[in-house]
Amino acid sequence: FHPSPDKKLWREKYGIPEKDTVLLSVGRLTPAKQPHTLIKVFSYIERKIPDVTLCIVGKGELFDNIKNLADKWRLRKVLFLGYVDHDDVFALYNCADYFIITSKYEGGMPVLTVAEAMASGLPCIVSNIPNLEFIRDADCGIIVDFSDPIRASNTILDYLHKGSLHQQKNAREYAVNYLDWKIISKKYLQVMEMLCDR
């Protein structure tokens, strides 16, 4: 995963408006991911910004439910891309402007999709759960309390208006310096060796 300068090519492939600001969500649509919250928050954002698109990658038990909700609320700028082959996911990171995750729980450190987004140079809009707090320290996005969708949408709108060019660079640098698989595997190995020595 790495940044690509040619967003236009990938946007054409997936039918994403060329000029829009694109928010990307990647992951299974399950209760822990809170996709209903994502749709509700985006519904407020879409009312305020006409040129913004939400791309949702992934299937899961709530897929039809969430799609029906977006249809019911007549959201025009939500693209449900369903399952995308892992080899093509990098292209979607490359045609997005921001990564967004509304989960109330995520296992692992780093969260894989967040690491992929950061490696692709995407600033991250993340929920306020413990293993995503490093986003603030790395200055590569914002942490949002999604318990109040209206307040969350206003926080995101303010963030989108300010711009985040320096955070694209910060996200990529953090991923290279701390989230590279060679670095993480070495840390895991050190922990295993320490446990074996006990």
Long-range contacts (C-beta under 8 A, 24 or more apart in sequence): 1-90, 1-93, 1-116, 1-119, 1-120, 1-175, 2-90, 2-119, 2-120, 2-121, 2-172, 3-94, 3-120, 3-121, 3-168, 3-172, 4-91, 4-94, 4-120, 6-94, 7-94, 7-95, 10-91, 10-92, 10-94, 10-95, 11-95, 13-91, 14-55, 14-79, 14-81, 14-91, 14-92, 14-95, 15-79, 16-53, 16-55, 16-79, 16-95, 17-51, 17-53, 17-77, 19-51, 20-51, 20-52, 20-53, 20-77, 21-49, 21-51, 21-52, 21-53, 21-97, 21-98, 21-160, 22-52, 22-53, 22-54, 22-55, 22-95, 22-96, 22-97, 22-98, 23-52, 23-53, 23-54, 23-55, 23-96, 23-97, 23-98, 23-99, 23-100, 23-125, 24-55, 24-57, 24-92, 24-93, 24-96, 24-98, 24-99, 24-100, 24-117, 24-122, 25-54, 25-55, 25-56, 25-57, 25-58, 25-99, 25-100, 25-101, 25-102, 26-57, 26-58, 26-89, 26-92, 26-93, 26-99, 26-113, 26-116, 26-117, 27-57, 27-58, 27-101, 27-103, 27-113, 28-58, 28-59, 28-60, 29-56, 29-58, 29-59, 29-60, 29-61, 29-62, 29-63, 29-66, 30-60, 30-61, 30-62, 31-62, 32-103, 32-104, 32-105, 32-106, 33-60, 33-101, 33-102, 33-103, 34-102, 34-103, 34-104, 34-127, 34-146, 35-62, 35-66, 35-102, 36-62, 36-65, 36-66, 36-69, 37-102, 37-146, 37-149, 37-152, 38-100, 38-102, 39-66, 39-69, 39-70, 39-73, 39-75, 39-78, 40-149, 41-102, 41-146, 41-149, 41-152, 41-153, 41-156, 42-75, 42-78, 42-153, 43-73, 43-75, 44-149, 44-150, 44-153, 44-154, 44-157, 45-153, 45-156, 45-157, 45-160, 46-75, 46-76, 46-77, 48-153, 48-157, 49-157, 49-160, 52-77, 52-160, 53-77, 53-78, 53-79, 54-78, 54-79, 54-100, 55-79, 55-81, 55-92, 55-96, 56-80, 56-81, 57-81, 57-82, 57-84, 57-89, 57-92, 58-82, 58-83, 59-83, 89-116, 90-116, 90-120, 93-117, 93-120, 93-122, 94-120, 96-120, 96-122, 97-122, 97-123, 98-122, 98-123, 98-124, 98-125, 98-141, 98-160, 98-164, 99-123, 99-124, 99-125, 99-141, 100-124, 100-125, 100-126, 100-156, 101-125, 101-126, 101-127, 101-132, 102-127, 102-146, 103-127, 103-129, 104-129, 105-129, 106-131, 106-132, 110-179, 110-184, 115-175, 115-179, 117-171, 118-171, 118-172, 118-174, 118-175, 118-179, 119-171, 119-172, 119-175, 119-176, 119-179, 120-172, 121-168, 121-169, 121-171, 121-172, 122-168, 122-171, 123-164, 123-167, 123-168, 123-171, 124-171, 125-156, 125-159, 134-174, 138-170, 138-171, 138-174, 139-166, 139-167, 139-170, 140-167, 140-170, 140-171, 140-174, 141-167, 141-171
